[in-house]
Structures are given as C-alpha cells and as structure tokens.
C-alpha cells in the first residue's frame, strides 16, 4: 500500500509527523484530498479540520487556523498559523472566544478592528465546526 509522509507544524510545535494513506484539509478554493504521488502543490489553507488517515485505518484529526500547504509526491507539509490536536479542542473556550469576537465586531471603532474581530470570529466558528465533526467521528 502506498503512503505519504505528513507533517503538521504550528509556530509553537510539531503537531503530527507520520505516514498516511490519505489527507483531507480546507484549501483556499475548497476541500483538498491528497493521496500518495499527488502532483506538487503549494496553496494557502483556511481554518478547519485536517484529517489524516493512517495506514492502519485510524484517523488523526487536527484543527488549523489557516496557514500554508506544500504537497510533494511523497510528503505533505502543513505549516499552520495555529494547530490544535482534535482531542485537545475545548468547545466552551471556543464558544467564549467566538462570542468575544462577535462583541468586538459590534464595538469596532475602525475597519481594521472590525476585520481583526471578523477573522477571529471565523476562526472560532471553524474550530467549533471542526470539533463537532471530530466528535461525530468518535
């Protein structure tokens, strides 16, 4: 069975490094599915879930808050702005951050403040959606 090596790295730490037979993640233009021997590719990724299907059938799950994806025929590298293992996601904290961002959008004094709050809101909404998807798989 053909596999590819997957690395998921954030600014803080390496989140995942190992073999996989399939990777799915939120590309800028839509959901991407990567199989071994994929055509080389570099693209931005949006906030959402990275699903890594291991050779034994287990699935790893990582939330990313955006970043870059590099695909080579045998290696996939995700350079995430922020990455959190699925098992470490905290829905209550994400909901609180989403509400705070929503409040910040209402009280924004400038377009820049509004854009920052809107970006945070979108990331938290994506994190909550990813967490619910992760729980549904378990």
N, C-alpha and C positions, 0 to 999 in steps of 0.2 A: 504494500500500500504506500503510495506516495504521500509525503508530508512536507511541510514547510516549517521553518523556524519563525516564531513570533516573539517580538519584544514589545512590551508596552512600558513606556517610561514617562514619568512626570518630572517636574523640576525638583521634587523632593526625593524621589526614589524610583527604583525599578519595581514595577508592579507585577509584571509577569515576564517570564522567559522560558520558552519550551516549544516542543513540537506540537503541530496541529494538522488536521486534515482539511479544515475549513475555518475561515474568519469572516464575520459579518460586522459592519460598522456603518455609522451615518456619515456618508460623504457629503460634500457641499451640494452636489447635484442630486442626491438621493442615496438610498441604501446601497452599499457595496458588498459584494460577496467575492472573497478571494480564495481560490483553490491553488494547489501546487502548480508550478510552471506558469503562473499568471504573467501577463505582459507587464513589463516595468511601468510604474506609475508613481507620480507624486501629486498629491492633492491635499487641500485643507479638509478637515473634518469638523462636523458640527457637534454640539453637545448631544450625548446619547449613549447607548449601550454598545460595547464591543463584546461580541460573542465569539468565543474561541472553542471550537470543537476538537477535543483531544483525540488521538488515535484510538484510545480505548472506549470512546463514546461519551465520556464525561464532557461537561461543558463548563468552561470558565467564563465569568461574566465580570466586566469592568465598566464603570461609568467614566466617561471622559467629558470634560467641559470644553471641548474644542482642541484644536492642535493641527498637526500635520501627519500624513500617512505617506510612507515610502514602501513601495512594493517592488521586489526583485523576484525572479523566478522561484527562488527557494527561501527567501527571507521577507518577512513583513515587519516593518518597524512603525510603531505608533508613538509619536512624540506629543504627548498631551500637555495642555496648559495645566490641567488638574486631572488626576485619575484616582478613583476610589474603587477598591475591590467590592464586588456585589455584596458580599457578606458583611462589609463594614458600613454600608449605607444606612443612614438614620432618617427615616421618614419624618419624624417630628421636627428634627433640626432643619430639614429641607423645607418643610411647610412653613416654619417660622421665618426662615430666610426669604422664602417666596413672598410672604406677607409683608416683610420689611421692605423688600424691593418694590412691591406694589404701592406701599405708602410713600416710598421715596419718589416714585413716578408722579404721584399726585402732588407732592410738595416740591417738585423740581423747580429751581429758580432759573435754570438755563437749559438750552438744548443739550449741552454736554452732560449735565447732571441727569437729565431725562434719559439720554442714550445709555449712560452707565447703569442706571436703575433698570432700564428695559433689558439690557444684556444680562444682568444678574437674575432678573425675573425669568427670562427664557432659559437660562442655565438651570435654575432650580426647578422649573416646570419639567424640563427634560430629565433631571435627576429623579424626580418623583415618578415620572412615567417609566423610566428605566428600572427603578426599584420595584414597581408593581409588576413589570414584565418578568423580572428576576424571581419574584415571589411566586408568580403563576407557574414558572418552570419547575419550582421545587415541590 
